[in-house]
Each structure stands twice: as structure tokens, then as C-alpha cells.
Amino acid sequence: MTDELLVTIVDPTSRSGDDLRSIRGWLAGHDELRGRVDLRAAAAPADALGPLTDALVVAAPLAAAVVPALISWIRSRHTDISLTISRADGTSVELTAQRVRRLGADELRGEVDRIVRGLESAERTEPMEPTETQ
């Protein structure tokens, strides 16, 4: 299993490449993530001039640093967006702008802790319940 987290944009109609580059810049501003975040390109479609950025890869499972930073990025935006954070073993969680904007400070801390615990679990036998993040 590769020690990395994969961040993808859920809405395929969005300008996900631009959003992913924005997230990369945001995460690079955090000392513990600097140098650990890279863009992943998919194969170029027949009608494109080159490959398209389709995901963000964070080397090493640093959920405790990644999740709060992603939530902060989402809350700074004025448009709705949904992100999925996935581990190589298939464990994933979806973050939506509509959901995290409604949370108060205590609820937000609880949500971050819940997501981090789920993503950092060494052995998961069942998928995380998505109800609190959708």
C-alpha cells in the first residue's frame, strides 16, 4: 500500500484543474505539507492538447494536517465544491462546501477529528460512514 492521500474534485463539470492547483498552493503554505503535495495528470483525451490534472497527491498519510487545511480552503471559497480524500486501501471521505460552512467551531473540530481518525486508521474493515460530511 502506498502511503499517500489522493484529493479529487467530485463535480466533473468544474474547472477541477484550476481548483486543484489552488488547493496545492494553499497546502504548500502549511510547513508540514510543503514539498509533499503534487498534482496528478490523467491521460490526455483525444480532443485535448495535453494531459489534464485530475487529482492532488499528498505523500505520506498526513490526514491530521491535510483535513484542516482542506476545510479551511473550502470555507474560504464563495462557490460550492465537493472534494474526496482517499487512501490507497479505498477508504475515502467526501467534504462538501455546503456542509462545512454550516458547522460552528466545536462541530467543525469534531468533524475534523472524526475524518482524521477514519483516514488514519491502520486497518479499516468497513468504509467510513459518509452521513456527516455530505
N, C-alpha and C positions, 0 to 999 in steps of 0.2 A: 504494500500500500504506500502510495506517495504521500508525504507529509505536506499537504497544501490545502488551501481553501480556494474554491472557484466561485467567483461572483458573476452572475449573469443578470441581464435585464429581462424581465418577464414579457413585456409587451413588444412583440416583434415589429410593430409599426413605428416604434420610437426611433429616434436617432441614437441608437444604443452605442455606436462607436464614440460619438461625442460625449455621451453620458459616462461611458467607461473611462475615457481619457480624463474627464473631470474628476471622477472618483479617484483615479490613480494619483492625480495631483493633490487631492485632498488627503489621501492616505500617506503620501510622501511627506506631508507636513508633520507627521507623527514620528518622533525619533525611533520608537520601537519597530516601526514598519518601513522606515527608509531603506531602500535597497532590496526589499523583499517583495515588491509588488511589480507585476509585469502584465502587459496586455497579451492576449492570445488571439491569433488571427485564424480564421476559418479559410478553407479553400475558396478561391475566387469563383463566384458564379459566372456562367457563360457570358452574361451581359455586363460584367463589371471589368474595370481596368486593372484591378488588383484584389488582393485578399481583403476581407472585411474583419474588423475587430469584433469578436463575438463574446469575449469573456475577459475577466481580470483574474489573474492567478496570484495568490499570496503564498509565498514559500514558507513552509512550516505552519502548523496549525495554531495560529495566534488569535484564536477567537476572542480572547479577553481584550485584545487591542483592536481587532477588526470590527467587531459588532458595535461598540460605542461610536467608533469613527464613522461607520456607515450610517448609523441612525442620525448622527449629527449632520452628515451630508444631506440625508433625505429631508431632515427638518429645515435645512437652510434653503431648500428649493421652493419655488412658487407653483410648480406643476406637480401633478400626481405621477408617481412612478412606483414600480414594484421590482424588487431585487430578490434573487435567490442566492443563498450562500450554501454551497455543497461541499461535502468531504468526498474523498475518493471511494469510501465504502458505501456511498449512496445516501447517507444521512444529509438532509437538507432542511432549510427553513426559509420561508418567504417573508420579506419585510415589505410592507406597503406604506406609502406616504400617508394615506388616509388613516391608517391605524395608529402610527406612531405620533402623529400630530395631536391626537385626542388625549394622549396619556399625560397625566400630571407627573411631577418629579419622582414621587415614590413609586408610582406604577411603572414609569419608564425604567427606573433602576431594577425593579423586579423582573420586567420583561427582558432587559439586557442579561441579567443573571440567569434566567431560565434558558435563553437562547445559547449563551456561552456554555452552560452546563451540558446542554444537549449536543453541541458541536464538539466539545472537548471530551466527551465520554470515550473511554478507551475501547469499550466493547458495547455496541448497541445491538440488541436483538430485535427491536421493533422500531419503526420510524417515529420521529418526534410528532407529537400531536400538533397540527397546524392551526388549531382554532384560535389561539391567542394572537396570532400575527397576521391573520387575514381580515 
